[in-house]
Amino acid sequence: MSITLTGTIERRDIGTGAWALVTEEGVTYEILKGADKDLLKAGQKAKVKGQVREDVMTIAMIGPVLEVKSFEVISSD
């Protein structure tokens, strides 16, 4: 099932490091490795379409794992 989320990209220094999308509601999603580098910029606001992967576990375990299918940058710092 596809979902659309809007939030801020953050870099988390946990283990080897992880990228997160923190929604406007304060929910944190871990961005699955392999996401477009243009999305992975700390402080950038984006609208992201993707799929929550319940079959994937990570070392960081900062929230549900989000496999990004497409995104639109809203603003960048």
C-alpha positions in Angstrom: 0.0 0.0 0.0 1.4 3.4 -1.0 1.4 6.4 1.4 2.2 10.1 0.9 3.9 11.9 3.8 5.2 15.5 4.2 8.0 16.2 6.6 11.7 17.1 7.2 14.7 15.0 6.4 17.1 14.3 9.2 20.4 12.5 9.6 20.5 10.3 12.7 23.9 9.4 14.1 22.9 5.9 15.3 25.2 3.0 14.4 26.5 3.6 10.9 24.0 6.5 10.5 20.5 6.6 9.2 18.2 9.0 7.3 14.8 9.8 8.6 11.7 11.6 7.5 10.0 13.3 10.5 6.4 14.2 9.6 4.5 17.3 10.5 2.7 15.2 13.1 6.0 14.2 14.7 6.1 10.6 13.4 9.6 9.4 12.4 10.1 7.0 9.5 13.5 5.5 8.6 14.3 6.0 4.9 15.4 2.7 3.3 18.9 2.6 1.9 19.2 3.4 -1.8 17.0 6.5 -1.8 17.8 9.3 -4.2 20.7 11.4 -2.9 18.8 14.6 -3.9 16.3 13.7 -1.1 18.9 13.0 1.5 19.7 16.5 2.7 19.3 17.3 6.4 16.8 20.0 7.0 15.1 19.7 3.6 11.3 19.6 3.6 9.8 17.1 1.2 6.6 15.4 0.2 7.4 11.7 -0.2 5.4 8.9 -1.8 6.4 5.4 -0.8 5.7 2.1 1.0 6.2 1.1 4.6 8.2 -2.1 4.6 7.2 -4.2 7.5 9.4 -7.1 6.2 12.6 -5.0 6.7 14.5 -4.5 10.0 17.4 -2.1 10.5 20.1 -1.6 13.0 19.0 2.0 13.7 15.4 1.0 14.5 14.2 4.7 14.6 10.8 4.1 13.2 8.9 2.2 10.4 11.1 1.7 7.3 9.9 3.8 4.4 10.8 2.7 0.8 10.7 6.0 -1.2 9.1 5.6 -4.6 9.0 9.4 -5.5 9.4 12.7 -3.8 9.0 16.5 -4.3 11.3 19.0 -2.5 9.2 21.7 -0.8 12.1 23.7 0.6 15.7 23.2 1.5 17.9 25.0 4.0 
